[in-house]
Amino acid sequence: MYKIPTLSGKELIRFLESINFIVIRTRGSHVRLRSEDGRVTTVPVHANDDLPKGLLRKIIRDDLEMSLADFLELYTRHTGK
């Protein structure tokens, strides 16, 4: 079983931008991003609080359309850890 990392909304947005997602709009404390292939996600940014694990898992599975293993591999490369 994979251990999901603890991320803030800002950290997730930086990571998504590194894998070619582009911020298309910001409305209040929510940032909407889109990839070149049409995948879209919304990330809440609330005072640098960590994202709930369930929400992060939902973003990875449904919005990014990737497995947790693939996400962790890309995130590990991004952070260098």
GIDAGI-V308988 format. One record per residue. N is the residue number from 1. SS is DSSP state (helix for helix, strand for strand, loop for the rest). NEAR is the number of other C-alpha atoms within 8 Angstrom. D_LAST is the distance of its C-alpha to the last C-alpha in Angstrom with 1 decimal. Layout:
n:N ss:SS near:NEAR d_last:D_LAST
n:N ss:SS near:NEAR d_last:D_LAST
This chain:
n:1 ss:loop near:2 d_last:18.8
n:2 ss:loop near:5 d_last:15.5
n:3 ss:loop near:4 d_last:14.1
n:4 ss:loop near:8 d_last:14.0
n:5 ss:loop near:4 d_last:11.7
n:6 ss:loop near:7 d_last:13.7
n:7 ss:loop near:8 d_last:14.2
n:8 ss:strand near:11 d_last:17.0
n:9 ss:helix near:14 d_last:19.2
n:10 ss:helix near:8 d_last:18.3
n:11 ss:helix near:8 d_last:14.5
n:12 ss:helix near:10 d_last:15.6
n:13 ss:helix near:9 d_last:18.1
n:14 ss:helix near:8 d_last:15.8
n:15 ss:helix near:10 d_last:13.7
n:16 ss:helix near:10 d_last:17.0
n:17 ss:helix near:10 d_last:18.4
n:18 ss:helix near:8 d_last:15.7
n:19 ss:loop near:6 d_last:17.0
n:20 ss:loop near:8 d_last:20.6
n:21 ss:strand near:11 d_last:21.8
n:22 ss:strand near:9 d_last:24.3
n:23 ss:strand near:10 d_last:25.6
n:24 ss:strand near:8 d_last:29.2
n:25 ss:strand near:7 d_last:30.4
n:26 ss:strand near:9 d_last:29.8
n:27 ss:strand near:6 d_last:32.3
n:28 ss:loop near:4 d_last:32.1
n:29 ss:loop near:8 d_last:28.7
n:30 ss:strand near:10 d_last:27.7
n:31 ss:strand near:13 d_last:26.1
n:32 ss:strand near:12 d_last:27.0
n:33 ss:strand near:13 d_last:25.0
n:34 ss:strand near:12 d_last:26.2
n:35 ss:strand near:10 d_last:24.8
n:36 ss:loop near:7 d_last:27.0
n:37 ss:loop near:4 d_last:27.9
n:38 ss:loop near:6 d_last:29.2
n:39 ss:loop near:10 d_last:26.6
n:40 ss:strand near:10 d_last:26.9
n:41 ss:strand near:10 d_last:25.1
n:42 ss:strand near:8 d_last:25.8
n:43 ss:strand near:11 d_last:23.2
n:44 ss:strand near:9 d_last:24.7
n:45 ss:loop near:12 d_last:23.7
n:46 ss:loop near:7 d_last:25.4
n:47 ss:loop near:4 d_last:25.0
n:48 ss:loop near:8 d_last:21.2
n:49 ss:loop near:8 d_last:21.5
n:50 ss:strand near:8 d_last:19.0
n:51 ss:loop near:11 d_last:20.0
n:52 ss:loop near:6 d_last:21.7
n:53 ss:helix near:8 d_last:19.9
n:54 ss:helix near:6 d_last:23.0
n:55 ss:helix near:8 d_last:23.0
n:56 ss:helix near:9 d_last:19.4
n:57 ss:helix near:10 d_last:20.2
n:58 ss:helix near:9 d_last:23.4
n:59 ss:helix near:10 d_last:21.9
n:60 ss:helix near:13 d_last:19.5
n:61 ss:helix near:11 d_last:22.4
n:62 ss:helix near:8 d_last:25.4
n:63 ss:helix near:10 d_last:24.6
n:64 ss:loop near:10 d_last:21.7
n:65 ss:loop near:8 d_last:23.4
n:66 ss:loop near:9 d_last:20.4
n:67 ss:loop near:8 d_last:19.4
n:68 ss:helix near:11 d_last:16.7
n:69 ss:helix near:7 d_last:15.2
n:70 ss:helix near:8 d_last:15.3
n:71 ss:helix near:10 d_last:13.9
n:72 ss:helix near:9 d_last:10.8
n:73 ss:helix near:8 d_last:10.4
n:74 ss:helix near:8 d_last:11.0
n:75 ss:helix near:9 d_last:8.8
n:76 ss:helix near:9 d_last:5.6
n:77 ss:helix near:8 d_last:7.3
n:78 ss:helix near:8 d_last:8.2
n:79 ss:helix near:6 d_last:5.5
n:80 ss:loop near:5 d_last:3.8
n:81 ss:loop near:4 d_last:0.0
